[in-house]
Amino acid sequence: MLETQPVSLKDWAPYRALAGAWTRGDVCLRVSGLWGSARALVVGALLQPDPRPCLVLVSSLAEAQRWAGDLRFFGGRAVEFPPPEPRLWRGRQRETDAARAVVCHRLLADEPLAVVATPAALTQPLPDPAAFRAATIRLSVGDRLDRELLLEALERAGYERAHTVAEVGQWGVRGGIVDVFGPADRRPVRIELLGDEIESIRLFDPTSQRSTDALSEVALLPLGRAEATANLLAYLPPRAPVVLDQPELLDAPPEDAPAAQPLAGLLADRQRLELGLLSAAAPARGRGEAARTDLDFGTLSVARFDGQFRQLAGELTRWIGEGTRVRLAASDTHQADSLRQILREHLLEATPVDALWGPERLAVVVGECSGGFAVPALGIVLLTEEELFGGRRRTLRRPRYERGAALTAFSDLAIGDLVVHEDHGIGRYLG
């Protein structure tokens, strides 16, 4: 029975129809029946043959994180575009400014990114792309420059002077050494000048202040908000499509972006893929009904087992007996090994694989995915930790940038360590 089943998305009739309409450039594509992370599976597959930037519009920051994670799980190049901070926010605003700058820089470099954003993030004021390019400072080893002009350019680009550079958006100077923490790298850079020539560019640890890797060049992206006359759409090429996680987002929910103009007008000239669980009968909004395509994919939700592995083993045995291929997603290799051992105790052997597709009846794939689904037409079921264990393990998100940490005691130091005094600069601990 397995040999007669489809083996990839290209063998799935609704996907073939959608891919054809997507390639033709049909303006409004309306899709229903995609459950859980199956949405990201289909969107990621659409972007692979014709890599181009894409905007995925979602309702909340939590949904943005879920979508970006699911797209990466299925092999997509997804990034989140941070929304504006709440009015009373007192956190590290510079890091979100830096994250936005990196996404803008990558889009201007024509990277085929899937940018996941909320309506508020989409309409966040940004510099015009031409102004962003002009404010970007590019330095290479061997370049000749005036140190004072460099410092003035950093000020104009929105960087702040600091005695010790430990956070993104800061710069400091000591003689012929200029330290800058730009958005493009996780660590700050140390630019050493010999006269008016750049002798070296090195990354350095913001805590120990020790230089590490040598660079041949660096791009210092602008962080200032002056002359913010554009938004994210200005950085997306005209042919970049828009994926709407909910068609209702075209009305710009008041709680997300109360002052924003309706998104239906902003997105009217772009190809749109509207996703819904149920078939929608509402008329398409945009350039008319002629280019509208409606498709139902018919995926199904999957049962939750919540750690009931005897029940899980019984269902897996039934699916395998019917010829269905089952994929179990584990967040890391340790969790994957534990899951395989549990299945062995129930007389089931799961093969480790790198992708969904393949002949294996039961397999484990490593990666973080928000929720499973079943595709009867493809004979495949995906179960994630959400269904297997009753919830995904909460993993700490790696900080975008390394931050300098203050010493808490002299016992943290060894003789000979370099230290940075907040008033006197770099020195060496002698005991």
Phi, psi and omega in degrees: 000324183299324185295336183270356182276154174300150184244357179203172180298331181295341178270004183262115188304313179298323180293318179301317180295318180294316181298323178295315179294323178297316180291323179292337182091022176307136192289312184239111178251122183244124187236139175229168175078024174254114187257141174059223183283002175299335177297312180294325177302312183290316181297316178299321179292325178296326185279342186291314183291330182230077185300125177201157177300152181212143176254126174251116185259124184232171189272339187208167178297322178298319177293326177297317178296319180296312182298315181298318178296318180293319178298319178294323178301322181267017172092010181275160177260087187250141175225149174267141175252111189296141174282169176295151180285152175302156185301325182266012182294133179237019182275204185274082182295330182298327181291323177289323173302318181295319180297320177296319181298321180295317179297315178300317180298317181292323177293321178292338176272011176066030174286136181280071184271145166265106184266120182259124186213157170270167176303322179294321178292322181298322184263008176299127181299135180225159173296152173300142181307322179295320178291324178297314178299317183294329182274350178287129182260118180249125182232142177226151175300132182097345177296150174252133181205162176268122184303318183294323177293324176297314181296321177295321179295322177296319177299314180295329181280001175097010179277152181247140179283142179217149176297317179233121182282112183227349182225155181300142180092007181251155172218154178212158183221139175218101181061237181269016179245127176241120176261134180220136175249096180266164182291338190286343181234152179287341179238158176288166179243149177246118182256116181258126181255138171245098190071239177249021179246138177284113182276323180202155173229123182225144168288153174216155181286124183290344178271306182277342183066015179275138177290146181236259187280140176275141177241151175270336180203165178210146174245121179258107187278147181290144179241355183287155178253011179293144178055046178276087186251002184235183173218186187302327182299332179293339181265352179262130180296157182304330182274004178286120181282168178239129175255124180256114179297330175221125179303333181297343180297342177298340180271002178053086182309129183303325182289343181264315182215074187298332184263359186282148174288154182306135183290336179302323178287320180296325187257010188299328185264010182247150174296134184234140171243111182260128184252136176212154179286322183248154177300130183260137178257358182291148180293149177290145178253133181145231186266018174117169185282339190298325185262014184277139177231129179243130182221143177244122185269338173066030173284162184236153170287164180240155183291154174264136180254337172048045177083002177275084190285336175294317177296318178300316182298321179295318180290321177299318179299319180295314181299315181296320178297331179276356180091007180282139174269131184244132177240130179249125183262125176243144188290333180207174185295325179297315179295323178296317179296320179296319180295318179296322179294320178299318180294324177299323179294343176251023174063034176236136180247121180254131181272132174287131181225168181256351184210167180292322190275147181148167185279350185300133179288319182225123185214157177243131178240139183268130178158158181265124181221142190281329184193151184270180180195167174234138177239091182304323182294334179260352182064043182221143177231135174244126175243134179250178179299334177301316180277324185289315188247358180089016180152149178278147174294136179283112180260139178288131179283131179294130179302143180295327186226142174285136181246146175290142179243135180286148176290141178257341180200155178294340179293346177286348186256149169246151180301131182100348179294143172282140178228160178237116176274138185296338179254325190254355176086210189280137174214183179235132181283124182250005178108000000 
